[in-house]
Amino acid sequence: MEPITLIAGATRIGFCVDDDDRLRQVGFGPDLDTGTLVFAPWLYPLAYPTYGEDPFAAPALRVTNADGTPITRLVCTGHDRGHHDGGEIIAFSLRDEVAPLTVRIALRSWTDTGVIEQWVEVVNDQAGPITLHEVAAATPLLAGTAPHLDHFRGDWGAEFTPLHDRLTPGAKVLEARATTRPAHEVPPYVCYRPDGDVDETTGRVLAASLAWGGNLRIAFETARHGGVRAWFGHLPTGADYTLDPGVTFTTPTVLWAWSDAGRRPLTQRLHRWVRAHALRDGDRDRPVVVNNWEATGFDFDADRLDRFCRETAEVGGEVFLLDDGWFGSEFPRDDDTQGLGDWAPDRRKLPDGLAGVGASAAAAGVRFGVWVEPEMVNPRSVLYRDHLDWVVAVPGRERREERNQLQLDLCRPDVADHVVGVLDGVLTPDIGADYVKWDANRMVTEPGSTALAADRQGNWPVDVVHATWAVMDRVVAAHPDTELLLCASGGGRMDLGTLSRFHDVWLSDNTDPVDRVRMQWHAAEFLPVAALAAHVTRWGQRPVAFACAVAMSARFGFDLNRDVLDDDEWAVCRRATAAYRRLRPIIQRGDLVRLVSPEHGPGAALAFVDDDRTEAVVFAYRLPDRDTDRDPVPDTLRIVGLDRVRRYEVTTIDLGADDPSTPECHTGAELADVGIPWHPIGACTAAIHHLTAASD
Ligand code: GLA
């Protein structure tokens, strides 16, 4: 018998069906044998172990049937194979042996980028409601001689802090439980290394991501008979979902990408896939955005914003983004204690409303962007006074506040309409905004909804994510040309599902460039830098040229008060913007090549190389020393990833001077094997090198 396989480059998965019609996983990884099965089918592990079938496995599926019976045993009734634009789709149909219950396990391959997505659908064919306790999107069994998991802490200000665990007997469980800023609990991006060691160009590694903007569970558990069973899904422990007859429950997708040649090709393929299939307009240049939040906070008026628009143009920025504090009349939003929800402009600050600021932006020749936090409300607001029943709450219980606010319940159709209307209100033609920062600054503490019956309250954490996405989809459909920046107290939301409605993400409120070098480095293991908003601020009080060079290696912008800069520093900002705009296509769409990792040392270097390796931009950073550092700063910077036989002109861009350095010429081989001198010597210095292939 031959396995049923789905292959996308090194990402290969195989299945078979045994004599008892059980669906089994033949293998998952770069060395899957697509030939004849080596063993009898029943010897392979179950592809989707259920509660009641394998007593030793964490169940992929646990259901209480309408008659109260607690077990499920799935038989495979067949599979369909088809094509989509980027590859193949396989869908296995399964049903329970006894209770009317249909399960579909679907997989979709993307052959150009070596990605496979998987998701599961459960259909209740029973006469009454059933309870879903566990429904994994995927639970593959992974081989491993020295299994390791790479994952991240996501806390506010410390997004993408890397963690590397050797998987020992037992389970490693990552759960997000507070619904609205899940990536602050668990950024849904992990890597599994079956053999331990992996570097940029050697070793086997699996990247995985759950495309879900809410509660989730990602677990890796050593299996009784060897290997590691992974579990990806959106029902964390104890989150039961009641499924009515005839209704289908669909899990989010899990994205898989294997590499058998280290991390670099994996990252490059992930970036291409995310740009092509997740991010909106992934191949369009991201603008240079100038935001006022760090500069003014809530304290501004129309004149200050008019000046901000002119400064945006002067520095070379393309969008002026007005942040929090522009709204609220009866409860003016002068701080975060009130006004949220009342989206009419504060006429004391803005006598001509948003249209006045839009006019300032237009006069300065820049685009206009507006911050909103449409899912939230301060109790001190007209909206709350008028609609006490619109918030997420449990009757008879205290409504606890976080940042003085409550969350609106998007499961209510009237609230969903209202929130769509908030966006329509800031995107009217007379205002002229075409850029929105969509924020969400609290988690859920009392998950209760007036939209759901008393016996369906447990469904809310899942339903609200679909409801939120539906609202976002309506906004996208109504305003297709508006660019959307995703924010949730920094990077509290950055899953591929939510991001697919957005152009980029505000990675973190922490904009200290020293922290940002490492944060952007790790975020860019999965997300293309075009999606990572990075603004120059005064966080950490680092040299402005260094802050600019760090932000330039991602989606560049400013959040800076001109008044605190001297003329030289302002000139640095202007040069940085000009250089960024010139080099933007390579930075935002080039292949990322990691050269020197800052994880364990104060040196960092990365390159972006264009498709045909004729042009590259290299950033090198010298960070302050830390007691924990063990890697030295290199003497030379070796630049790999270029064409070894071509000659490259290397220019060093000095943000402190108008003229670039005199170009030096080296072959790709010299750059890779010998390198160039390491430029950034003192702490908080940077070097930017532009490489162009000499025409032969
Ligand atoms: C959040 C965001 C910030 C800023 C403030 C405004 O904290 O992460 O960037 O927009 O809200 O209140």
Residues whose N, C-alpha, C, O or C-beta is under 5 A from the ligand:
A	BS01	GLA	W293 D323 D324 S489 G490 D509
